[in-house]
Amino acid sequence: MPKQTIYIVSLSLLVMWSCKKDDQSSQQVNLLFTENNLAGDWKRIAEFRGQPNDSLGILEPLEDLFAQFENCRKDDILRYVKGNEQEDNRYFWGIGAIACHSQISKTFTEIGTWSLEESGKLSHVNSNTSEYHIVIQLNAQQLLVRSESDKNENGETTFEFTEYERIR
């Protein structure tokens, strides 16, 4: 009888461990670049300038821009709200738990409208300006975007990347 109990407990633990591993790996799978998959709250966790011609941000960064931020800017939040037939998609900038001087933590300000194409082109529109980014990675927990394009002093194409983690 004790051998059967040990066997059952071992098998149960193995099954639970496998399920947990499957849940974690499914969160790492890239989702389709759709507005529904982007909608939600995203906290900034990294910002860096990539190496020349590295359009995917996979090489060692040239410059860690995030390290240069004040602590109160390191937990900024972008909130993407999906519109409906009568309303455009709207995005908000949020102040995280640590507020800079004269700010109120955990508050949001509407910035403008947004759209996301299947190709990964993310458009932010506010007042009379439009800003474009390219979504590199979008999964259940992570969002990585880069500037559309940028040239450095040598005429090489370098990109600035921002990484977010989903908080809602």
Secondary structure as GFF3:
##gff-version 3
##sequence-region A 1 168
A	DSSP	alpha_helix	2	28	.	.	.	ID=ss1
A	DSSP	alpha_helix	35	38	.	.	.	ID=ss2
A	DSSP	beta_strand	40	49	.	.	.	ID=ss3
A	DSSP	beta_strand	63	64	.	.	.	ID=ss4
A	DSSP	three_ten_helix	66	68	.	.	.	ID=ss5
A	DSSP	three_ten_helix	71	73	.	.	.	ID=ss6
A	DSSP	beta_strand	77	81	.	.	.	ID=ss7
A	DSSP	beta_strand	90	94	.	.	.	ID=ss8
A	DSSP	beta_strand	108	116	.	.	.	ID=ss9
A	DSSP	beta_strand	121	126	.	.	.	ID=ss10
A	DSSP	beta_strand	129	138	.	.	.	ID=ss11
A	DSSP	beta_strand	142	147	.	.	.	ID=ss12
A	DSSP	beta_strand	160	166	.	.	.	ID=ss13
###
